[in-house]
Amino acid sequence: MMMGALAVHADNYTYLTFETTDGAKISVEASSLSITISGTTLTAGSQQFTLSNLSKMYFSTSNETTGIKAISAQELSDATEIYDLNGRKVQKDQLRKGVYVIKTKSGTQKIAVK
């Protein structure tokens, strides 16, 4: 396990933004941020990422987290792939409460199951 501490001194950069291979962006506050890597998982604050799903990370001045979109039942049934936030593939009948990334013919979206 690797551990690291990140201290941001530039007043203008308050977020560390992670971009995944599907284009989703998740920003975490950089102040007192702790980053650890264990196996194939990177943990930044309360967010976890599968290393192979990360395309880049960078400092930003604003929260760039992409929103969660409401989708129709038809869009969900057309999903070709569904992943949890740890990057694990999930079957449609296994969806529980939580946030998922779905891939459809029209693009990739985040959904929340309540």
C-alpha positions in Angstrom: 0.0 0.0 0.0 1.3 3.4 -0.9 0.2 6.5 1.1 0.8 10.1 0.3 -0.2 13.5 1.6 -1.1 16.3 -0.7 -0.7 19.9 0.4 -2.0 22.6 -2.0 -0.4 26.0 -1.5 -1.8 27.9 -4.5 -4.9 29.8 -3.5 -6.6 29.4 -6.8 -6.5 25.6 -7.0 -8.9 24.3 -4.4 -9.9 21.0 -6.1 -8.1 17.9 -7.5 -10.1 16.7 -10.4 -10.0 13.1 -11.6 -11.1 12.3 -15.1 -12.0 8.7 -16.0 -11.6 6.9 -19.3 -15.3 7.4 -20.0 -15.0 11.2 -19.6 -16.7 11.5 -16.2 -15.1 14.0 -13.8 -15.0 13.9 -10.0 -13.5 16.7 -8.0 -12.4 16.5 -4.4 -11.3 19.3 -2.2 -7.6 19.5 -2.1 -7.3 21.0 1.4 -5.9 18.3 3.7 -6.5 15.6 1.1 -5.1 12.1 1.8 -4.4 9.9 -1.2 -3.7 6.1 -0.9 -3.1 3.4 -3.5 -3.8 -0.2 -2.6 -3.5 -2.7 -5.3 -5.4 -1.3 -8.3 -7.5 1.2 -6.3 -6.7 4.8 -5.7 -8.5 6.5 -2.8 -8.6 10.3 -2.6 -10.6 11.5 0.4 -13.9 9.5 0.3 -13.7 8.8 -3.4 -12.3 5.5 -4.8 -11.1 4.9 -8.3 -9.8 1.9 -10.2 -6.4 2.9 -11.6 -7.1 1.5 -15.0 -10.2 3.7 -15.3 -8.4 6.9 -14.7 -7.2 8.9 -17.7 -5.9 12.0 -15.9 -6.0 14.1 -12.7 -5.3 17.8 -12.4 -5.8 20.8 -10.1 -8.8 23.0 -10.8 -10.3 26.2 -9.4 -13.9 24.8 -9.3 -15.7 21.6 -8.6 -15.9 19.9 -12.1 -17.9 16.8 -10.9 -20.2 15.8 -13.7 -23.9 15.6 -12.7 -26.1 12.6 -12.3 -28.7 12.4 -15.0 -32.2 11.0 -14.8 -32.8 8.4 -17.5 -35.8 6.6 -18.8 -36.5 2.9 -18.2 -35.8 2.4 -22.0 -32.4 4.0 -21.7 -31.6 1.7 -18.8 -32.8 -1.3 -20.7 -30.6 -0.3 -23.7 -27.5 -0.1 -21.4 -24.7 -2.1 -22.9 -22.5 -2.0 -19.8 -23.1 -0.9 -16.1 -20.3 -0.2 -13.6 -20.3 0.7 -9.9 -18.1 3.6 -8.8 -15.2 1.1 -8.0 -15.2 0.2 -11.7 -16.7 -3.3 -11.2 -19.1 -4.5 -13.9 -22.6 -5.0 -12.6 -25.6 -6.8 -14.2 -28.9 -4.9 -14.5 -30.6 -7.3 -12.1 -27.9 -6.7 -9.4 -28.5 -2.9 -9.1 -29.0 -1.8 -5.5 -29.1 1.7 -3.9 -26.1 3.6 -5.2 -24.5 5.5 -8.1 -23.6 3.7 -11.3 -22.0 4.5 -14.6 -23.9 3.2 -17.6 -22.9 3.0 -21.2 -25.6 3.2 -23.9 -25.5 3.7 -27.6 -26.1 7.4 -27.0 -23.2 7.9 -24.5 -22.0 7.3 -21.0 -24.0 8.6 -18.0 -24.1 8.4 -14.2 -27.3 7.3 -12.6 -28.5 7.1 -9.0 -30.6 4.1 -7.9 -32.7 5.0 -4.9 
